[in-house]
Amino acid sequence: MSTEVKELVEGKITGKKVMVFSKTYCPFCTKAKNALANYNLGDDIDIMEIEDNPLMDQIQDYLKSITGGRSVPRVFIKGKFIGGGSETEAFHKNGELKKMLDQ
């Protein structure tokens, strides 16, 4: 794992309140982004669409090493991994996402 990839991913995760690693064509990524769109996050969210990034495979490998999964989306709130698209959508529906964002 290159230091460049680790620094990139860790910088993204800690750089904003909400970080989403995504692909534009992924339906589960759309679920996560739609759930998060219900909150006025403004500059507090960063979405990195990785499909055109030459480091995509390495980014996904690093995400697997820290989250246990390589698939996208990988959603982080305040540096903590909360899950993918289905989890983010479920947290929105049951009110947990709002609590996580308000903490």
C-alpha positions in Angstrom: 0.0 0.0 0.0 1.5 3.3 -1.0 1.9 6.1 1.4 0.3 8.4 -1.2 -2.9 6.4 -1.1 -3.0 6.1 2.6 -2.4 9.8 3.1 -5.0 10.6 0.4 -7.7 8.5 1.9 -7.0 9.4 5.6 -6.9 13.1 4.6 -10.3 12.8 2.9 -11.8 10.9 5.9 -10.6 13.5 8.4 -11.0 16.5 6.2 -14.8 16.9 6.3 -17.6 16.0 8.7 -18.9 13.5 6.0 -16.8 11.7 3.4 -18.2 9.4 0.8 -16.1 7.3 -1.6 -18.3 6.7 -4.5 -18.7 5.8 -8.2 -21.1 7.9 -10.3 -22.8 4.8 -11.9 -23.3 2.8 -8.7 -26.9 2.5 -7.5 -25.8 2.0 -3.8 -23.7 5.1 -4.0 -26.8 7.0 -5.3 -28.7 5.7 -2.3 -26.1 7.0 0.2 -25.8 10.4 -1.6 -29.6 10.8 -1.7 -30.0 10.0 2.0 -27.2 12.5 2.8 -28.8 15.1 0.5 -31.7 15.4 3.1 -29.3 17.3 5.4 -27.9 20.8 4.8 -24.3 19.7 4.8 -22.9 22.4 2.5 -19.2 22.4 2.9 -19.2 19.7 5.5 -19.4 16.9 2.9 -16.9 15.6 0.4 -17.8 13.0 -2.2 -14.9 11.5 -4.1 -16.0 9.8 -7.3 -13.2 7.3 -7.8 -13.9 5.5 -11.1 -11.7 7.8 -13.1 -8.9 8.0 -10.5 -5.8 6.1 -11.6 -5.4 5.1 -8.0 -8.9 3.6 -7.8 -7.9 0.0 -7.2 -5.4 1.0 -4.5 -8.0 3.3 -2.9 -10.4 0.5 -2.7 -7.8 -1.9 -1.4 -6.9 0.6 1.4 -10.6 1.1 2.2 -10.9 -2.7 2.6 -8.0 -2.7 5.0 -9.7 -0.1 7.2 -13.4 -1.0 6.8 -13.4 -4.7 5.9 -15.0 -4.0 2.5 -13.8 -2.9 -0.8 -17.1 -2.0 -2.4 -18.4 1.6 -2.7 -19.9 3.6 -1.3 -17.8 3.8 1.9 -19.4 6.5 4.1 -17.6 8.1 7.0 -19.0 10.6 9.5 -16.6 12.4 11.7 -13.9 10.0 10.7 -15.9 6.9 11.6 -17.0 4.4 9.0 -20.8 4.0 9.1 -21.4 1.6 6.2 -22.4 1.6 2.6 -25.5 2.7 0.7 -28.1 0.5 2.4 -26.8 1.3 5.8 -26.7 5.0 5.2 -30.3 4.9 3.8 -31.5 2.8 6.8 -29.8 5.2 9.3 -31.6 8.1 7.5 -35.0 6.4 7.7 -34.6 5.4 11.4 -33.3 8.8 12.5 -29.8 7.6 13.4 -28.1 9.5 10.6 -29.4 12.8 11.9 -28.1 11.9 15.4 -24.7 11.0 14.0 -24.6 14.3 12.1 -25.7 16.4 15.1 -23.2 15.0 17.6 
